[in-house]
Amino acid sequence: MSFSPPPPPVFAGENYNIWAVKMKTYLQAHDLWNVLQNDAELPPLRANPTIAQIRQHNEDCAKKYKAMSCLQSGVSDVIFTRIMACDTPKEAWDKLKVEFQGSDKTRQINLRRDFENLRRKDSETIKQYADKIMATVNNIRLLGDDFSDQRVVEKVITTLPEKYE
């Protein structure tokens, strides 16, 4: 059975963290994520290579361009202009991360503050409120912060009105 993944997710400038997770999975599905992580130049072919070695070298060289193509296809034209001068997929990925994610530490602090300040509005259902909490928690977790389910439950319990006790 063959698997044909959908086209790459397109990043238009909003929800960078969600796009980054989807793009990472997309690149992994195409066996290109290692290229992005290992930004090393390929060594030249040694003298008198075999046909298999030449093919392998050519495939390895092409992966860099395939990964770059995926990244370029995965951003809107406005975002593309910011990475079009990048020479490697890693350089493009890092540029997008710095510009749209900012400092992980700063984002963690801001998201934790947002979490602490969340309160249920009278017009919100419990589900809407829980969804809002989980969206914030998932963004915190996307940044690699260990955020326990117990803390989430405590937040819900302590911020609901007394009538829900």
Residue pairs with C-beta under 8 A, 6 or more apart in sequence:
3 29
5 26
5 29
5 30
7 73
8 23
8 26
8 70
8 73
8 74
9 19
9 22
9 23
9 26
9 74
10 19
10 73
10 74
10 75
10 76
11 19
11 23
11 74
11 75
11 76
11 79
11 96
11 100
12 75
12 76
12 78
12 79
13 76
13 78
13 79
13 100
16 96
16 97
16 100
16 101
17 101
17 139
17 142
17 143
19 74
20 96
20 97
20 101
21 142
23 70
23 71
23 74
24 33
26 70
26 74
27 33
27 35
27 36
27 67
27 70
30 66
30 70
31 63
32 63
32 66
32 67
32 70
32 89
35 63
35 64
35 66
35 67
35 89
36 67
36 89
36 90
36 93
37 90
39 88
39 89
39 90
39 91
42 57
42 60
42 61
45 53
45 54
45 57
46 53
49 57
64 88
64 89
67 89
68 86
68 88
68 89
68 92
70 89
71 83
71 89
71 92
71 93
72 80
72 83
72 84
72 92
75 83
75 96
79 96
82 95
82 96
82 99
83 92
83 95
83 96
86 92
86 95
101 107
104 143
104 144
107 139
107 143
108 140
108 143
108 145
111 136
111 139
111 140
111 143
112 140
112 145
114 136
115 133
115 136
115 137
115 140
115 155
118 129
118 132
118 133
118 136
118 155
118 159
119 159
120 126
120 129
120 159
120 160
120 161
121 129
124 132
126 160
126 164
129 156
129 160
130 156
133 152
133 155
133 156
134 152
137 147
137 152
140 147
141 147
